[in-house]
Amino acid sequence: MKVLKFGGSSIASASQMKDVARLVRKGNRHIIVFSALADTTNHLIEITDYLYKKNPDGASEIINRLESEYLNLAAELYTAQSYIEKAQEILKERFNAIRAFTKDLFTLFEEKIILAQGELISSALMCLLLEEQKANVAPIPALDFMRTDKNSEPDPVYIREKLHQLIKACPDSDIYVTQGYICRNAYGEIDNLGRHGSDLTASLIGVAVQAEEIQIWTDADIMQNNDPCHVSRTTPVERLEFEEAAELSYFGASILHPTCILPAKLSNIPVRLLNTAHPEGSGTLVSNRLDKGKIKAVAAKDGITSIRIKSGRMLLAYGFLRKVFEIFENYRTPIDMVVTSEVGVSVTVDSTKHLPEILDDLKKYGTVSVYRDMTIICVVGDLDRNNLGFESKAVNALKDIPVQMISYGGSNYNISFLIDSKNKKQALQALSDNLFK
């Protein structure tokens, strides 16, 4: 059995949904995970924003517009009038459920119920489409098996037990349809797995059923060895090790989110990245297999701010780094890169939400300098310390570009450079020319 997850951009129109339906009918038994249709979650967030601001009229306007768009989609999606009418009933039920919240007190609990509607609608419409096409399909609602514990972490034992019960109840089905992103929390309330939660849903399901493979389908080309928007002559990456994929995802290659990777990695289940526009392609396979002695790809992360704290008191002073890092922890601001010396420490962050407060607190411990509009360039591959020459090739490629920070040794898969964003394109091209000849 395979688990196939389709992102919202892959089912953004009636024609795309029909393409996906034809695709999933091929092969053996599958569990299909659907995200909300493209832009739906953004509209739902906008609705909740109006309701928080006690503006039900503003919310109703968006609800009516979104419902009209879905009704038009349903009219185009199905062939038989009976199926169009079934879809209309589904949509009426879901949008009336959203409208019910425009009359009452609005809290985080109601917000999460509204945000869940996108996946519930998309999966119901796809299930109906597969039924019309005579597929042997069964719905397995995510809210019946996907649960988090009291720490808001997925509960794998509960997920496995409940999922197997649902599948066992429909033993003759070839296709099982469920929702990504949404779940229930430890108290039985509707909740979600957060941003990129559909990828995590697919991974957790794959582990629960010990799937042959987890497939993540998007409308994008498979992962390239550099950014084709800035670099000429990029090539597809056919295979990545899980740690390599995690590094690339974190540092700019957004096709696969790092949170999706860990459950599959620990259970040794490969993840394949595929493009719905080119379903015949083999995609990029992510597994525990490492290609020895090979650089795989380069990625870039923009919007970086560098902070340098210089202090003579740091010399031989234990506890200094702890105090610095506690400031970032207090403001819930993650750090990307860290470089230390005897007289100071430099860090990078990608969020400036609490930057003024952080800088104010850091000034207690030294002189603080801030550098904005920076980019982290990440080179990923087999960078084990016993491999000779890879680090020098990467550094030499950037010999004509000012580098503010270099991070190496934190893992065997990554060397990172902090540069001014204006030099990003030149740096990416230089690395491609030197590493992928």
Secondary structure as a PSIPRED ss2 file (coil, helix, strand):
# PSIPRED VFORMAT (PSIPRED V4.0)

   1 M C   1.000  0.000  0.000
   2 K E   0.000  0.000  1.000
   3 V E   0.000  0.000  1.000
   4 L E   0.000  0.000  1.000
   5 K E   0.000  0.000  1.000
   6 F E   0.000  0.000  1.000
   7 G C   1.000  0.000  0.000
   8 G H   0.000  1.000  0.000
   9 S H   0.000  1.000  0.000
  10 S H   0.000  1.000  0.000
  11 I H   0.000  1.000  0.000
  12 A C   1.000  0.000  0.000
  13 S C   1.000  0.000  0.000
  14 A H   0.000  1.000  0.000
  15 S H   0.000  1.000  0.000
  16 Q H   0.000  1.000  0.000
  17 M H   0.000  1.000  0.000
  18 K H   0.000  1.000  0.000
  19 D H   0.000  1.000  0.000
  20 V H   0.000  1.000  0.000
  21 A H   0.000  1.000  0.000
  22 R H   0.000  1.000  0.000
  23 L H   0.000  1.000  0.000
  24 V H   0.000  1.000  0.000
  25 R C   1.000  0.000  0.000
  26 K C   1.000  0.000  0.000
  27 G C   1.000  0.000  0.000
  28 N C   1.000  0.000  0.000
  29 R C   1.000  0.000  0.000
  30 H E   0.000  0.000  1.000
  31 I E   0.000  0.000  1.000
  32 I E   0.000  0.000  1.000
  33 V E   0.000  0.000  1.000
  34 F E   0.000  0.000  1.000
  35 S C   1.000  0.000  0.000
  36 A C   1.000  0.000  0.000
  37 L C   1.000  0.000  0.000
  38 A C   1.000  0.000  0.000
  39 D C   1.000  0.000  0.000
  40 T H   0.000  1.000  0.000
  41 T H   0.000  1.000  0.000
  42 N H   0.000  1.000  0.000
  43 H H   0.000  1.000  0.000
  44 L H   0.000  1.000  0.000
  45 I H   0.000  1.000  0.000
  46 E H   0.000  1.000  0.000
  47 I H   0.000  1.000  0.000
  48 T H   0.000  1.000  0.000
  49 D H   0.000  1.000  0.000
  50 Y H   0.000  1.000  0.000
  51 L H   0.000  1.000  0.000
  52 Y H   0.000  1.000  0.000
  53 K C   1.000  0.000  0.000
  54 K C   1.000  0.000  0.000
  55 N C   1.000  0.000  0.000
  56 P H   0.000  1.000  0.000
  57 D H   0.000  1.000  0.000
  58 G H   0.000  1.000  0.000
  59 A H   0.000  1.000  0.000
  60 S H   0.000  1.000  0.000
  61 E H   0.000  1.000  0.000
  62 I H   0.000  1.000  0.000
  63 I H   0.000  1.000  0.000
  64 N H   0.000  1.000  0.000
  65 R H   0.000  1.000  0.000
  66 L H   0.000  1.000  0.000
  67 E H   0.000  1.000  0.000
  68 S H   0.000  1.000  0.000
  69 E H   0.000  1.000  0.000
  70 Y H   0.000  1.000  0.000
  71 L H   0.000  1.000  0.000
  72 N H   0.000  1.000  0.000
  73 L H   0.000  1.000  0.000
  74 A H   0.000  1.000  0.000
  75 A H   0.000  1.000  0.000
  76 E H   0.000  1.000  0.000
  77 L H   0.000  1.000  0.000
  78 Y C   1.000  0.000  0.000
  79 T C   1.000  0.000  0.000
  80 A C   1.000  0.000  0.000
  81 Q H   0.000  1.000  0.000
  82 S H   0.000  1.000  0.000
  83 Y H   0.000  1.000  0.000
  84 I H   0.000  1.000  0.000
  85 E H   0.000  1.000  0.000
  86 K H   0.000  1.000  0.000
  87 A H   0.000  1.000  0.000
  88 Q H   0.000  1.000  0.000
  89 E H   0.000  1.000  0.000
  90 I H   0.000  1.000  0.000
  91 L H   0.000  1.000  0.000
  92 K H   0.000  1.000  0.000
  93 E H   0.000  1.000  0.000
  94 R H   0.000  1.000  0.000
  95 F H   0.000  1.000  0.000
  96 N H   0.000  1.000  0.000
  97 A H   0.000  1.000  0.000
  98 I H   0.000  1.000  0.000
  99 R H   0.000  1.000  0.000
 100 A H   0.000  1.000  0.000
 101 F H   0.000  1.000  0.000
 102 T H   0.000  1.000  0.000
 103 K C   1.000  0.000  0.000
 104 D C   1.000  0.000  0.000
 105 L C   1.000  0.000  0.000
 106 F C   1.000  0.000  0.000
 107 T C   1.000  0.000  0.000
 108 L H   0.000  1.000  0.000
 109 F H   0.000  1.000  0.000
 110 E H   0.000  1.000  0.000
 111 E H   0.000  1.000  0.000
 112 K H   0.000  1.000  0.000
 113 I H   0.000  1.000  0.000
 114 I H   0.000  1.000  0.000
 115 L H   0.000  1.000  0.000
 116 A H   0.000  1.000  0.000
 117 Q H   0.000  1.000  0.000
 118 G H   0.000  1.000  0.000
 119 E H   0.000  1.000  0.000
 120 L H   0.000  1.000  0.000
 121 I H   0.000  1.000  0.000
 122 S H   0.000  1.000  0.000
 123 S H   0.000  1.000  0.000
 124 A H   0.000  1.000  0.000
 125 L H   0.000  1.000  0.000
 126 M H   0.000  1.000  0.000
 127 C H   0.000  1.000  0.000
 128 L H   0.000  1.000  0.000
 129 L H   0.000  1.000  0.000
 130 L H   0.000  1.000  0.000
 131 E H   0.000  1.000  0.000
 132 E H   0.000  1.000  0.000
 133 Q C   1.000  0.000  0.000
 134 K C   1.000  0.000  0.000
 135 A C   1.000  0.000  0.000
 136 N C   1.000  0.000  0.000
 137 V E   0.000  0.000  1.000
 138 A E   0.000  0.000  1.000
 139 P E   0.000  0.000  1.000
 140 I C   1.000  0.000  0.000
 141 P C   1.000  0.000  0.000
 142 A H   0.000  1.000  0.000
 143 L H   0.000  1.000  0.000
 144 D H   0.000  1.000  0.000
 145 F C   1.000  0.000  0.000
 146 M C   1.000  0.000  0.000
 147 R E   0.000  0.000  1.000
 148 T E   0.000  0.000  1.000
 149 D C   1.000  0.000  0.000
 150 K C   1.000  0.000  0.000
 151 N C   1.000  0.000  0.000
 152 S C   1.000  0.000  0.000
 153 E C   1.000  0.000  0.000
 154 P E   0.000  0.000  1.000
 155 D C   1.000  0.000  0.000
 156 P H   0.000  1.000  0.000
 157 V H   0.000  1.000  0.000
 158 Y H   0.000  1.000  0.000
 159 I H   0.000  1.000  0.000
 160 R H   0.000  1.000  0.000
 161 E H   0.000  1.000  0.000
 162 K H   0.000  1.000  0.000
 163 L H   0.000  1.000  0.000
 164 H H   0.000  1.000  0.000
 165 Q H   0.000  1.000  0.000
 166 L H   0.000  1.000  0.000
 167 I H   0.000  1.000  0.000
 168 K H   0.000  1.000  0.000
 169 A C   1.000  0.000  0.000
 170 C C   1.000  0.000  0.000
 171 P C   1.000  0.000  0.000
 172 D C   1.000  0.000  0.000
 173 S C   1.000  0.000  0.000
 174 D C   1.000  0.000  0.000
 175 I E   0.000  0.000  1.000
 176 Y E   0.000  0.000  1.000
 177 V E   0.000  0.000  1.000
 178 T E   0.000  0.000  1.000
 179 Q E   0.000  0.000  1.000
 180 G C   1.000  0.000  0.000
 181 Y C   1.000  0.000  0.000
 182 I E   0.000  0.000  1.000
 183 C E   0.000  0.000  1.000
 184 R E   0.000  0.000  1.000
 185 N C   1.000  0.000  0.000
 186 A C   1.000  0.000  0.000
 187 Y C   1.000  0.000  0.000
 188 G C   1.000  0.000  0.000
 189 E C   1.000  0.000  0.000
 190 I E   0.000  0.000  1.000
 191 D E   0.000  0.000  1.000
 192 N E   0.000  0.000  1.000
 193 L C   1.000  0.000  0.000
 194 G C   1.000  0.000  0.000
 195 R C   1.000  0.000  0.000
 196 H C   1.000  0.000  0.000
 197 G H   0.000  1.000  0.000
 198 S H   0.000  1.000  0.000
 199 D H   0.000  1.000  0.000
 200 L H   0.000  1.000  0.000
 201 T H   0.000  1.000  0.000
 202 A H   0.000  1.000  0.000
 203 S H   0.000  1.000  0.000
 204 L H   0.000  1.000  0.000
 205 I H   0.000  1.000  0.000
 206 G H   0.000  1.000  0.000
 207 V H   0.000  1.000  0.000
 208 A H   0.000  1.000  0.000
 209 V C   1.000  0.000  0.000
 210 Q C   1.000  0.000  0.000
 211 A C   1.000  0.000  0.000
 212 E C   1.000  0.000  0.000
 213 E E   0.000  0.000  1.000
 214 I E   0.000  0.000  1.000
 215 Q E   0.000  0.000  1.000
 216 I E   0.000  0.000  1.000
 217 W E   0.000  0.000  1.000
 218 T E   0.000  0.000  1.000
 219 D C   1.000  0.000  0.000
 220 A C   1.000  0.000  0.000
 221 D C   1.000  0.000  0.000
 222 I C   1.000  0.000  0.000
 223 M C   1.000  0.000  0.000
 224 Q E   0.000  0.000  1.000
 225 N C   1.000  0.000  0.000
 226 N C   1.000  0.000  0.000
 227 D C   1.000  0.000  0.000
 228 P C   1.000  0.000  0.000
 229 C C   1.000  0.000  0.000
 230 H C   1.000  0.000  0.000
 231 V C   1.000  0.000  0.000
 232 S C   1.000  0.000  0.000
 233 R C   1.000  0.000  0.000
 234 T C   1.000  0.000  0.000
 235 T C   1.000  0.000  0.000
 236 P E   0.000  0.000  1.000
 237 V C   1.000  0.000  0.000
 238 E C   1.000  0.000  0.000
 239 R E   0.000  0.000  1.000
 240 L E   0.000  0.000  1.000
 241 E E   0.000  0.000  1.000
 242 F H   0.000  1.000  0.000
 243 E H   0.000  1.000  0.000
 244 E H   0.000  1.000  0.000
 245 A H   0.000  1.000  0.000
 246 A H   0.000  1.000  0.000
 247 E H   0.000  1.000  0.000
 248 L H   0.000  1.000  0.000
 249 S H   0.000  1.000  0.000
 250 Y H   0.000  1.000  0.000
 251 F C   1.000  0.000  0.000
 252 G C   1.000  0.000  0.000
 253 A C   1.000  0.000  0.000
 254 S C   1.000  0.000  0.000
 255 I C   1.000  0.000  0.000
 256 L C   1.000  0.000  0.000
 257 H C   1.000  0.000  0.000
 258 P H   0.000  1.000  0.000
 259 T H   0.000  1.000  0.000
 260 C H   0.000  1.000  0.000
 261 I H   0.000  1.000  0.000
 262 L H   0.000  1.000  0.000
 263 P H   0.000  1.000  0.000
 264 A H   0.000  1.000  0.000
 265 K H   0.000  1.000  0.000
 266 L H   0.000  1.000  0.000
 267 S C   1.000  0.000  0.000
 268 N C   1.000  0.000  0.000
 269 I C   1.000  0.000  0.000
 270 P C   1.000  0.000  0.000
 271 V E   0.000  0.000  1.000
 272 R E   0.000  0.000  1.000
 273 L E   0.000  0.000  1.000
 274 L E   0.000  0.000  1.000
 275 N E   0.000  0.000  1.000
 276 T C   1.000  0.000  0.000
 277 A C   1.000  0.000  0.000
 278 H C   1.000  0.000  0.000
 279 P C   1.000  0.000  0.000
 280 E C   1.000  0.000  0.000
 281 G C   1.000  0.000  0.000
 282 S C   1.000  0.000  0.000
 283 G C   1.000  0.000  0.000
 284 T E   0.000  0.000  1.000
 285 L E   0.000  0.000  1.000
 286 V E   0.000  0.000  1.000
 287 S E   0.000  0.000  1.000
 288 N C   1.000  0.000  0.000
 289 R C   1.000  0.000  0.000
 290 L C   1.000  0.000  0.000
 291 D C   1.000  0.000  0.000
 292 K C   1.000  0.000  0.000
 293 G C   1.000  0.000  0.000
 294 K C   1.000  0.000  0.000
 295 I E   0.000  0.000  1.000
 296 K E   0.000  0.000  1.000
 297 A E   0.000  0.000  1.000
 298 V E   0.000  0.000  1.000
 299 A E   0.000  0.000  1.000
 300 A E   0.000  0.000  1.000
 301 K E   0.000  0.000  1.000
 302 D E   0.000  0.000  1.000
 303 G E   0.000  0.000  1.000
 304 I E   0.000  0.000  1.000
 305 T E   0.000  0.000  1.000
 306 S E   0.000  0.000  1.000
 307 I E   0.000  0.000  1.000
 308 R E   0.000  0.000  1.000
 309 I E   0.000  0.000  1.000
 310 K E   0.000  0.000  1.000
 311 S C   1.000  0.000  0.000
 312 G H   0.000  1.000  0.000
 313 R H   0.000  1.000  0.000
 314 M H   0.000  1.000  0.000
 315 L C   1.000  0.000  0.000
 316 L C   1.000  0.000  0.000
 317 A C   1.000  0.000  0.000
 318 Y C   1.000  0.000  0.000
 319 G C   1.000  0.000  0.000
 320 F H   0.000  1.000  0.000
 321 L H   0.000  1.000  0.000
 322 R H   0.000  1.000  0.000
 323 K H   0.000  1.000  0.000
 324 V H   0.000  1.000  0.000
 325 F H   0.000  1.000  0.000
 326 E H   0.000  1.000  0.000
 327 I H   0.000  1.000  0.000
 328 F H   0.000  1.000  0.000
 329 E H   0.000  1.000  0.000
 330 N H   0.000  1.000  0.000
 331 Y C   1.000  0.000  0.000
 332 R C   1.000  0.000  0.000
 333 T C   1.000  0.000  0.000
 334 P C   1.000  0.000  0.000
 335 I C   1.000  0.000  0.000
 336 D C   1.000  0.000  0.000
 337 M C   1.000  0.000  0.000
 338 V E   0.000  0.000  1.000
 339 V E   0.000  0.000  1.000
 340 T E   0.000  0.000  1.000
 341 S C   1.000  0.000  0.000
 342 E C   1.000  0.000  0.000
 343 V C   1.000  0.000  0.000
 344 G E   0.000  0.000  1.000
 345 V E   0.000  0.000  1.000
 346 S E   0.000  0.000  1.000
 347 V E   0.000  0.000  1.000
 348 T E   0.000  0.000  1.000
 349 V E   0.000  0.000  1.000
 350 D C   1.000  0.000  0.000
 351 S C   1.000  0.000  0.000
 352 T C   1.000  0.000  0.000
 353 K C   1.000  0.000  0.000
 354 H C   1.000  0.000  0.000
 355 L H   0.000  1.000  0.000
 356 P H   0.000  1.000  0.000
 357 E H   0.000  1.000  0.000
 358 I H   0.000  1.000  0.000
 359 L H   0.000  1.000  0.000
 360 D H   0.000  1.000  0.000
 361 D H   0.000  1.000  0.000
 362 L H   0.000  1.000  0.000
 363 K C   1.000  0.000  0.000
 364 K C   1.000  0.000  0.000
 365 Y C   1.000  0.000  0.000
 366 G C   1.000  0.000  0.000
 367 T E   0.000  0.000  1.000
 368 V E   0.000  0.000  1.000
 369 S E   0.000  0.000  1.000
 370 V E   0.000  0.000  1.000
 371 Y E   0.000  0.000  1.000
 372 R E   0.000  0.000  1.000
 373 D E   0.000  0.000  1.000
 374 M E   0.000  0.000  1.000
 375 T E   0.000  0.000  1.000
 376 I E   0.000  0.000  1.000
 377 I E   0.000  0.000  1.000
 378 C E   0.000  0.000  1.000
 379 V E   0.000  0.000  1.000
 380 V E   0.000  0.000  1.000
 381 G E   0.000  0.000  1.000
 382 D C   1.000  0.000  0.000
 383 L C   1.000  0.000  0.000
 384 D C   1.000  0.000  0.000
 385 R C   1.000  0.000  0.000
 386 N C   1.000  0.000  0.000
 387 N C   1.000  0.000  0.000
 388 L C   1.000  0.000  0.000
 389 G C   1.000  0.000  0.000
 390 F H   0.000  1.000  0.000
 391 E H   0.000  1.000  0.000
 392 S H   0.000  1.000  0.000
 393 K H   0.000  1.000  0.000
 394 A H   0.000  1.000  0.000
 395 V H   0.000  1.000  0.000
 396 N H   0.000  1.000  0.000
 397 A H   0.000  1.000  0.000
 398 L C   1.000  0.000  0.000
 399 K C   1.000  0.000  0.000
 400 D C   1.000  0.000  0.000
 401 I C   1.000  0.000  0.000
 402 P C   1.000  0.000  0.000
 403 V C   1.000  0.000  0.000
 404 Q C   1.000  0.000  0.000
 405 M E   0.000  0.000  1.000
 406 I E   0.000  0.000  1.000
 407 S E   0.000  0.000  1.000
 408 Y E   0.000  0.000  1.000
 409 G C   1.000  0.000  0.000
 410 G C   1.000  0.000  0.000
 411 S C   1.000  0.000  0.000
 412 N C   1.000  0.000  0.000
 413 Y C   1.000  0.000  0.000
 414 N E   0.000  0.000  1.000
 415 I E   0.000  0.000  1.000
 416 S E   0.000  0.000  1.000
 417 F E   0.000  0.000  1.000
 418 L E   0.000  0.000  1.000
 419 I E   0.000  0.000  1.000
 420 D E   0.000  0.000  1.000
 421 S H   0.000  1.000  0.000
 422 K H   0.000  1.000  0.000
 423 N H   0.000  1.000  0.000
 424 K H   0.000  1.000  0.000
 425 K H   0.000  1.000  0.000
 426 Q H   0.000  1.000  0.000
 427 A H   0.000  1.000  0.000
 428 L H   0.000  1.000  0.000
 429 Q H   0.000  1.000  0.000
 430 A H   0.000  1.000  0.000
 431 L H   0.000  1.000  0.000
 432 S H   0.000  1.000  0.000
 433 D H   0.000  1.000  0.000
 434 N H   0.000  1.000  0.000
 435 L H   0.000  1.000  0.000
 436 F C   1.000  0.000  0.000
 437 K C   1.000  0.000  0.000
